[in-house]
């Protein structure tokens, strides 16, 4: 049986990790062997990325981010993704080269340069799932997940939105950056691309949409 490569993408707060686990459980129940993975990885370069992301005192340029992510990804593809696909397994991946295309693209690096850094070694996904949500709701979900608070918004001077009760403000700059990311994700099209707007959907409904797309693709190839 041929391997199957599924990538989940989207801005923060779309529920990628939860949906990835649900899809993995369904495919395992159907008899497939599944590798659930994501980026950045736990390899040395991936750990460095996580450290830099968590420490706001460290200033990292767009080109430096590009180099770090490509290095981490190359190891990930060579040691995890490609061997699993060659063994006929399903690989479900949370974030990928498309995150780099969107995030570092939003930071000013040309799409052509980013794609060139992946040319010749990054496998094409059988299904690229892009989960979509308005950034203000995605940020609310993120804070709710980390702090256990509700999605309660109020307008503040010099800010677009702020959570009530003193919860961390989301600045105009941060929201605009997320809005730019959302627009870039929306531009990614293709026969193997599925866009799902998740705000009004339960994770199980998102899973079902993905499984339906996989079934449709399978019928088309037979």
N, C-alpha and C positions, 0 to 999 in steps of 0.2 A: 504494500500500500504506500502511495506517495506521501511525502511529508506535506504539511500544511502550515503556512506562515501567516499569522494574524497579528496585526499591529493595532493598538489602541492609542489614539491621540486626542488632544483637546487642551483647553486652558485649565488652570487650576479650578478645582471644585466641580468637575464634571462627573466624578465617580469612576474614573478609569480602573482603579485597582479593584474596586468592588465588582464591577462588571466583568473584568478579566477573570476573577475567581469563579463567578457564576457560569461563564461560558466554559471554563475549564472543567467544572464539575459536570456540566451537561455532556460534554464530549467524552469525558471519562466514563460516564454512565452508558454512553453509546458504544463503548468498547475501544475508544482511541487512547493511546498513550500520549499524555500532554506534558509539555515543559512550560511552566509558568515563569516568566522572567521579566526583566525591566532594566531601564537605564535612568540614571547612572548606576553602574554595577557595584559590587562589593570588592572588585579588583582594586589594586593600589591607586590607579588613576581615577577610578570612580569614587574612592574614598576621599581623594584630594578634592574632587569636584564638590562633594557633600560638605567638606570642611569649609570650602570657600563660599558656598551658598549659605552656610549657617553663620558665618562671621562677616558682618557688614563692614568691619574695619579693613578688610582686604579688598583692594580695588583691582578688578580684573577687566581687561579690555575685551571687546568683542572678538578680536583675533585670538586672544589667549583662551577665551571660552571655546572657540571653534577648535583650536588645537587639542585642548583637554578632552572635549567630547569625542572628537574623531579618534584619538588614541584609545580611549576607553572602549569605544564602539568596535574598533578593529579587533581588539582582544575578545570582546564579547561575541562577535560574529564568528570568529575563527575557532573559539573553544567551546561555545555553547550552542549558538543558533545553527550553524551549518552542519555540525555533526548530528544534531537532533533531526534536522530535516532529511539528511542522507539516510538516517536510520528509520525513516517513515513516521516520525512522531509529529504531533501538532505542537507548534511553538506559538504561544500567546504572549505578546510582548507589550509592556506598559512603557510607552515613549520610545523614540527611535530617531533615525536621521531626520524625520519630518519635524521633530521638535527643534532640532538644530536649524533646519530650513526656515522655520517660523520665528523662533526666538532670536537667533543670531541675525536673521534677515531683518527683523524689526530693529536690531541694534545697528544696522547699516551695512552688513556684508551682503554682497550681491548673490542672488540665487545661483547664478552660473558658477561662482566660485565655490559655494557650498556643495553643489552637486558634483563638481569636478573632484572634490576631495573624497567622494564616495564612489566614484566611477570605477567599475571593473571588479569590485569586491563585495559590495553590499547587495544582498539578494532582493529581488522584487517581491513584495508581499502578495500573497494570494488574496488577502482582503485587508484593506486599510480602513479602519473605523474611526471617524472623527466625531467625537461627542461635543455637542455645542450647547452653550448656555450664555446668557447675557453676563458680562463680567461682574456687575454688581451682585448678582445672585450667586455666581461662582465664588466670589470673595466671601459672601455671607455663609455659604456652605462650609468653606474652609475654616473660618473662625468658629462656626458652630461646632465643627468636628473637633477642633483643638481645645476649645474653651467651654463647650457645652452650653452655648447660649443660642437664643433664637435669632431669626432674621428680622431684626427690628431696626429700621433706618430713620434717620432724621437729617435734614440739611443743616450744614454748619457754614459759617463765614469762611471763605477761602478754601472750602472743601466741597466736593460734590456730594458725598455722603459720609455719615459717621454712625456707628452703632450707638444706640442709646445706652444709658447706664454706665458711661465711661469706657465702653469697649473700644479697642484699638481703631483709630481713624483710618479710613482708606482715602488717601490723598487723590487729588485730581490727576497728578502725574501717574500714580499707580494704575488708576482706572483707565486712563488714556492708553497706557502701554498695553494693558490687557485687551482693550478694544481693538488696538492695532493687531495684536496676535489673533484675535477672533476673525478679523477680516482676512488675514493671510491664510488661516486654515480654510476659510470659506472658498478661497480660490483654488484649492487643491481638488481636481476633478479626475475622473477616470472610471472605466468599467469596473475596476476592482475597488472603488472607493464608495463607502457608505457614510453619509452624514446623518446623525441622529440628534434632534433637539431634545434635551433631557429634562428640562425644568419641570414639566408636568408628568413625567414618566417615573414609575418605580424602577429600580435596578433590574427587576425580573422582566419588565417590559422591554428594556433596552437589550437585555440578553436575548429575548425572543426575536427581536428585529434582526440581530446579528445572525442567529441561527437560521432564520428565514432566508437571509441573503446568502449564507453558505449553501443552503439547500438549492437555492435558485442557481447559483454558480455551478454547483455539481451537476445539475440537470443540463445546463447549457454545454458543459464539457463532454457529456456522454452522448 
